[in-house]
Amino acid sequence: MSFIIEPAKKVPIIYEADVCVIGGSATGVFAAVRAARLGARVVIVEKQNSFGGVATNGLVAVWHTFNDKTGKNQIISGLTEEVVNRIDPIDSQPGDCNTHFFNPHEMKIELDAMLKEQNVKIYLHTYYAGLITDGNRIDCVLVENKDGRGAIKARFFVDATGDGDLCRDLGVEHYVNDNIQPPSAVMLVQGKAPAMGQSGLLHEHHKEFDMDDDWGWTTDLPGLLNMEMRADTHIFNVMCNKADDLTKAEIEGREKMRKIIRMLRKYGDPEQVYSIVAACSYIGIRDTYHYKTKYQANYLELLLGKNYDDNILNGTYNIDVHHKERGIMFMQFDGTYTQESTDGTIYHGNWRKENGIDPNLPVPTCYHLPFKCLVGEKYENIIAAGRMINADQPSFGALRVMVNLNQIGEAAGVAAFVACDQNKSVQDINGVDVAKLLSKGGSANLG
């Protein structure tokens, strides 16, 4: 690779804050709102034209249940529940298994409102471009937008970029899972379609349309008549924190959308008129780099329901690992797991027996995550919040979903406030204090 030398220049400081959040997914927004509600001066930077990330620009407009496995006890509330309740009931409705569906465009507007209510300084169409450190602390981040390059100074930073862009530039040690869970390109489609997955049209006709023997899922969305959200495809063999691969994934995703429509027009319901109504403006990325912290989540502690004094998360979404050749693996609390391949072959096993777990141990109704999972080893004023979480591959398959990352975002915002309020590094603040303050702010049953 050849290089040029960029001339040095003065960069204006465009904003100073207590807390700076880079990345405006729901994870980043919830970090910003929680820190601001506690009294911090907060700024948030988002590269797209709106907030919400995969939930809005990615069109994945469903959040999993707020209840435990019994369905009787609510274990997730906080900003996740609040924002769903704030949307008009026509545009936000519960579904089967206590899932929550919403109009993604209504969600965008509500996230705007939540930030504005807390006087969070907002920068949209603004790209993170680098950072300047002072020893073990970040002094400022550099951003680019229509005004050119500027610097944002803050006492604490939340990296909610998904891929850990700030961690990358700091040189934080990272790793890549053996099996990278592939991204999906989502679209809203006019017309109700028959099954597309392992036993459906895609499996039967994929060769005719030059597609992978793939699988996916679909759902109706509230307030949208005769329309479905479709996530029928994966983009394989890409690493979406790399520019070329991300470009390839976006283009290939749109190509596959068109092929799905062509397939539906030929083999779908002849009474339906199939057409793309909206294509995601940002592909749904599941997995790229993971950055090392003081604790790595592991699936045995997760599925055995281990609790922690510094618990910041409650969840029930089962371990869900996507493989190219082997399809999808689901692991449940009771020990059962299934591996369903793209050719329809299903393998059943029991992870409790395979790991020699005492059969008398009770089956939990939810899992937890400790705050120390977010605490880095070196840099004092940053937390990485999002899918870059330090987790082994199976536990990541559960923690990566939005209701869990939302909670991680809230915890990061609370921790950022505590660090500023107590003038301490993230390594020195008490995780139990973070958990208690998080619970007082509305997150359910975290104490």
C-alpha positions in Angstrom: 0.0 0.0 0.0 1.3 3.5 -0.9 1.0 6.4 1.4 0.7 10.2 1.4 1.5 12.6 4.2 -1.5 14.6 5.2 -0.5 18.2 6.2 -1.1 19.1 9.8 -3.9 21.5 10.4 -5.8 23.1 13.3 -9.0 21.3 14.0 -11.8 23.3 15.8 -13.3 21.9 19.0 -17.0 21.9 18.0 -18.4 20.6 21.3 -17.4 19.7 24.9 -19.4 17.3 27.0 -19.2 15.0 30.0 -20.2 12.0 27.9 -19.7 11.5 24.1 -21.5 8.5 22.5 -20.3 7.4 19.1 -23.0 5.5 17.3 -26.7 6.0 17.3 -28.3 2.6 17.4 -30.8 2.0 20.1 -27.8 0.9 22.2 -26.1 4.3 21.7 -29.3 6.3 22.1 -30.1 4.5 25.4 -26.6 5.2 26.7 -27.0 8.8 25.9 -30.5 9.2 27.4 -29.5 7.4 30.7 -26.4 9.5 31.2 -28.3 12.7 30.4 -31.2 11.8 32.8 -28.7 11.4 35.6 -27.4 14.9 34.9 -24.5 14.5 32.5 -23.9 16.8 29.5 -24.1 14.4 26.6 -23.4 14.5 22.8 -24.2 11.7 20.4 -22.7 11.2 16.9 -24.4 9.1 14.2 -23.2 8.5 10.6 -26.7 8.0 9.1 -29.7 10.3 8.9 -31.6 8.8 11.8 -31.2 6.8 15.0 -32.0 3.2 15.8 -29.5 1.2 13.8 -30.7 -2.3 12.9 -34.1 -1.7 14.4 -34.9 1.2 12.1 -32.4 1.6 9.2 -32.0 -2.2 9.2 -35.8 -2.7 9.2 -35.6 -5.4 11.9 -38.6 -4.0 13.7 -39.1 -6.7 16.4 -37.8 -6.9 20.0 -38.0 -10.1 21.9 -39.9 -10.8 25.0 -39.6 -8.6 28.1 -40.6 -11.6 30.3 -38.8 -14.7 31.7 -39.3 -18.1 30.3 -42.4 -18.7 32.4 -44.0 -15.8 30.5 -45.3 -14.5 33.9 -42.5 -12.3 35.3 -41.3 -9.2 33.5 -37.5 -9.0 33.6 -36.7 -6.3 31.0 -38.1 -2.8 31.2 -36.1 0.5 31.3 -35.8 2.4 28.0 -36.6 -0.7 25.9 -40.1 -0.8 27.4 -40.5 2.9 27.6 -39.9 3.6 23.9 -42.2 0.8 22.8 -44.9 2.2 25.0 -44.4 5.7 23.7 -45.2 4.7 20.1 -48.8 4.9 19.1 -50.5 1.5 19.7 -51.4 1.3 16.0 -47.6 1.3 15.2 -46.4 -0.8 18.2 -48.1 -4.1 19.1 -47.3 -7.3 21.0 -47.0 -10.5 19.1 -46.7 -14.2 19.9 -44.5 -15.2 22.8 -44.7 -11.6 24.2 -42.5 -10.2 21.4 -42.9 -6.6 20.5 -43.4 -5.4 16.9 -43.2 -1.7 15.8 -43.1 0.5 12.7 -39.4 1.2 12.3 -40.1 4.7 11.0 -42.2 5.6 14.0 -39.3 4.3 16.2 -36.9 6.7 14.5 -39.1 9.7 15.4 -39.5 8.5 19.0 -35.8 8.1 19.5 -35.3 11.7 18.2 -37.8 12.8 20.8 -36.2 11.0 23.7 -32.8 12.6 22.9 -34.3 16.1 22.4 -36.2 15.9 25.7 -32.9 15.3 27.6 -31.1 18.2 25.7 -28.6 15.7 24.2 -26.5 17.4 21.5 -27.2 15.6 18.3 -24.9 15.2 15.2 -26.4 13.3 12.3 -24.7 12.6 9.0 -21.5 12.8 11.1 -18.7 10.2 10.8 -16.2 9.3 13.5 -12.8 9.8 12.0 -10.2 9.2 14.7 -9.2 10.0 18.3 -6.5 11.6 20.3 -5.3 10.0 23.5 -3.5 11.4 26.6 -1.8 8.3 28.1 -4.6 5.9 29.1 -7.4 8.3 28.5 -9.1 9.6 25.3 -8.8 13.4 25.1 -11.1 13.9 22.1 -12.6 12.3 19.0 -12.4 13.6 15.5 -15.5 13.7 13.4 -16.4 14.7 9.8 -19.6 16.2 8.5 -20.9 19.0 6.2 -18.9 21.5 8.3 -15.7 19.7 7.7 -13.5 18.1 10.4 -14.0 18.9 14.1 -13.1 17.7 17.5 -15.4 16.7 20.4 -13.9 16.7 23.8 -15.4 14.7 26.6 -14.6 13.2 30.0 -16.0 9.8 29.0 -16.7 8.0 25.7 -19.1 5.3 24.8 -18.1 3.3 21.7 -21.5 2.2 20.3 -20.2 1.8 16.7 -21.0 -1.9 16.7 -17.6 -2.9 15.2 -15.7 -1.1 18.0 -14.1 1.6 15.9 -12.7 3.5 18.9 -11.3 0.3 20.4 -9.7 -0.5 17.0 -7.9 2.9 16.9 -6.8 2.5 20.5 -5.3 -0.9 19.7 -7.4 -2.8 22.2 -6.8 -6.5 21.8 -9.5 -8.2 19.7 -10.5 -11.6 18.5 -12.8 -13.1 15.8 -15.2 -16.0 16.5 -14.5 -19.2 14.5 -17.8 -18.9 12.9 -18.7 -15.4 11.9 -22.5 -15.0 12.0 -23.5 -13.7 8.6 -25.4 -10.4 8.1 -28.9 -10.3 6.6 -30.4 -7.7 4.2 -34.0 -7.0 5.2 -36.8 -5.6 3.1 -40.5 -4.7 3.5 -42.5 -6.5 0.8 -46.0 -6.0 -0.4 -47.8 -9.3 -0.6 -48.1 -12.2 1.7 -45.7 -15.1 0.8 -45.6 -18.8 1.4 -42.7 -20.3 3.4 -39.3 -19.5 2.1 -36.8 -21.2 4.4 -35.4 -24.7 4.8 -38.6 -26.5 3.6 -39.9 -23.6 1.4 -39.5 -21.9 -1.9 -36.0 -20.8 -1.4 -34.8 -24.3 -0.6 -36.7 -25.6 -3.6 -35.8 -23.0 -6.2 -32.6 -21.4 -5.1 -30.5 -22.9 -8.0 -32.8 -21.4 -10.6 -32.2 -18.0 -9.2 -28.5 -18.4 -8.5 -28.9 -18.2 -4.8 -27.6 -20.0 -1.7 -29.7 -22.7 -0.2 -30.6 -20.3 2.6 -33.0 -19.7 5.4 -34.5 -16.8 7.2 -37.7 -15.5 8.8 -40.5 -13.1 8.2 -43.2 -11.2 10.2 -46.0 -8.8 9.8 -45.6 -5.3 11.2 -48.3 -3.2 12.9 -50.1 -0.7 10.9 -48.8 -2.0 7.6 -51.5 -3.9 5.6 -50.7 -6.8 3.3 -47.0 -6.2 3.9 -44.3 -8.3 5.5 -40.8 -7.7 6.8 -38.6 -10.3 5.2 -35.2 -11.5 6.3 -34.9 -14.5 4.0 -31.2 -14.3 3.1 -27.7 -14.1 4.5 -24.6 -12.7 3.0 -21.8 -15.3 3.5 -18.0 -15.0 3.6 -17.9 -11.3 4.5 -16.4 -9.4 7.5 -18.5 -6.2 7.6 -16.1 -4.1 9.6 -13.9 -4.1 6.5 -14.8 -1.5 3.8 -14.7 -3.8 0.8 -16.7 -6.5 2.5 -19.3 -4.1 3.8 -19.7 -2.7 0.3 -20.0 -6.2 -1.2 -22.6 -7.2 1.5 -24.8 -4.2 0.8 -24.8 -4.7 -2.9 -25.2 -8.5 -2.7 -28.0 -8.0 -0.2 -30.0 -5.8 -2.6 -29.4 -8.3 -5.4 -30.8 -11.1 -3.3 -33.9 -9.0 -2.4 -34.7 -8.7 -6.1 -34.2 -12.4 -6.7 -36.6 -13.2 -3.8 -39.2 -10.9 -5.4 -38.7 -12.6 -8.8 -39.0 -16.0 -7.1 -42.2 -15.0 -5.4 -43.7 -13.6 -8.6 -43.1 -16.9 -10.3 -43.8 -19.4 -7.5 -45.7 -17.5 -4.8 -49.4 -16.9 -4.3 -50.9 -16.0 -7.7 -53.5 -13.8 -6.0 -50.7 -11.6 -4.5 -48.8 -8.7 -6.1 -45.2 -8.8 -4.8 -43.0 -5.7 -4.7 -40.3 -4.2 -2.6 -41.7 -1.4 -0.6 -38.5 -0.5 1.4 -35.0 -1.9 1.4 -32.8 -1.6 4.5 -30.5 1.4 4.3 -28.1 -0.4 6.5 -27.5 -4.2 6.4 -28.2 -6.1 9.6 -24.7 -7.0 10.8 -24.5 -9.8 13.5 -20.9 -10.3 14.1 -17.4 -8.8 13.5 -14.6 -8.0 16.0 -14.9 -8.6 19.8 -12.7 -6.7 22.2 -11.2 -8.1 25.3 -12.3 -6.9 28.7 -11.9 -8.1 32.3 -14.5 -10.8 31.9 -15.7 -12.9 28.9 -19.3 -14.1 28.9 -19.5 -17.9 28.6 -22.5 -20.0 27.6 -22.5 -22.3 30.6 -22.8 -19.5 33.1 -25.4 -17.9 30.9 -27.6 -21.0 30.4 -27.2 -22.0 34.1 -28.6 -18.6 35.1 -25.6 -17.5 37.2 -26.3 -14.3 39.0 -23.9 -11.5 39.8 -23.7 -8.7 42.3 -23.0 -6.3 39.4 -25.7 -7.6 37.1 -26.7 -5.2 34.3 -28.8 -7.5 32.1 -31.6 -10.0 32.2 -32.4 -12.1 29.1 -34.2 -15.1 27.8 -33.4 -15.1 24.1 -32.0 -18.6 23.4 -28.6 -19.2 22.1 -29.0 -18.8 18.3 -25.9 -19.4 16.2 -26.1 -19.1 12.4 -23.8 -21.3 10.3 -23.3 -21.3 6.5 -23.2 -25.0 6.0 -25.0 -26.2 9.2 -27.9 -23.8 9.2 -29.1 -22.7 12.7 -28.3 -24.0 16.2 -30.6 -23.3 19.1 -29.7 -24.1 22.7 -32.2 -24.0 25.5 -32.0 -23.6 29.3 -33.2 -27.2 29.9 -30.2 -28.6 28.1 -31.7 -29.4 24.8 -30.3 -28.1 21.5 -31.1 -28.6 17.9 -28.9 -28.1 14.8 -31.0 -27.7 11.6 -29.0 -27.7 8.4 -30.0 -26.0 5.2 -30.9 -29.4 3.7 -33.5 -30.0 6.4 -31.4 -32.4 8.5 -32.0 -31.9 12.2 -29.7 -33.1 14.9 -30.7 -33.1 18.6 -28.4 -33.1 21.6 -28.2 -32.1 25.3 -25.5 -29.7 26.3 -26.1 -30.4 30.0 -25.3 -34.1 29.6 -22.4 -33.4 27.3 -20.8 -31.0 29.8 -21.4 -33.3 32.9 -23.8 -30.8 34.5 -25.5 -32.0 37.7 -29.0 -33.1 36.6 -30.4 -31.8 39.9 -29.4 -28.3 39.1 -32.6 -26.2 38.6 -33.5 -24.9 35.1 -33.3 -21.1 35.2 -35.9 -18.8 33.7 -33.5 -16.1 32.5 -29.8 -15.3 32.3 -27.6 -12.4 33.4 -24.5 -10.5 32.6 -22.0 -8.7 35.0 -20.8 -5.2 34.5 -17.2 -6.3 34.5 -17.9 -7.7 31.0 -17.8 -4.0 29.8 -14.7 -2.9 31.7 -11.5 -2.8 29.7 -8.0 -3.4 31.0 -6.2 -0.2 30.1 -8.2 2.8 28.9 -9.9 4.7 31.7 -12.7 6.7 30.1 -14.3 4.4 27.5 -16.8 1.6 27.4 -17.6 -0.4 24.3 -21.3 -1.2 24.2 -22.8 -3.4 21.5 -22.2 -6.5 19.5 -18.4 -6.2 19.9 -19.1 -7.6 23.4 -16.5 -10.0 24.9 -18.4 -13.3 24.7 -17.7 -16.8 23.6 -19.4 -17.9 20.4 -22.5 -19.6 21.9 -23.2 -16.9 24.5 -22.8 -14.2 21.9 -25.5 -16.0 19.9 -27.9 -15.0 22.7 -26.5 -11.7 23.9 -26.3 -10.1 20.4 -30.1 -9.5 20.0 -31.4 -6.0 20.5 -33.3 -6.3 23.8 -30.0 -7.4 25.3 -27.8 -4.8 23.6 -30.3 -2.1 24.6 -29.7 -3.0 28.3 -25.9 -2.9 27.7 -26.3 0.6 26.3 -28.2 1.7 29.4 -25.6 0.3 31.6 -22.8 2.1 29.7 -24.6 5.4 30.0 -25.1 4.9 33.8 -21.4 3.9 34.2 -20.3 6.9 32.1 -22.2 9.2 34.5 -20.8 7.5 37.6 -17.3 7.8 36.3 -17.8 11.5 35.7 -19.7 12.1 38.9 -17.1 10.4 41.0 -14.1 11.5 38.9 -12.9 7.9 38.6 -11.7 5.6 35.9 -14.1 2.9 34.6 -11.8 0.4 36.3 -12.3 2.1 39.7 -16.0 2.6 39.8 -18.1 0.0 41.7 -20.1 -2.3 39.4 -22.6 -2.9 42.1 -23.3 0.9 42.3 -23.8 0.9 38.5 -26.3 -2.0 38.8 -28.2 -0.3 41.6 -28.4 3.0 39.8 -29.4 1.2 36.6 -32.3 -0.5 38.5 -33.4 2.8 40.1 -33.7 4.2 36.6 -36.4 1.7 35.6 -34.5 -1.4 34.5 -36.4 -4.4 36.1 -35.2 -6.7 38.8 -31.5 -5.9 38.5 -30.9 -5.2 42.1 
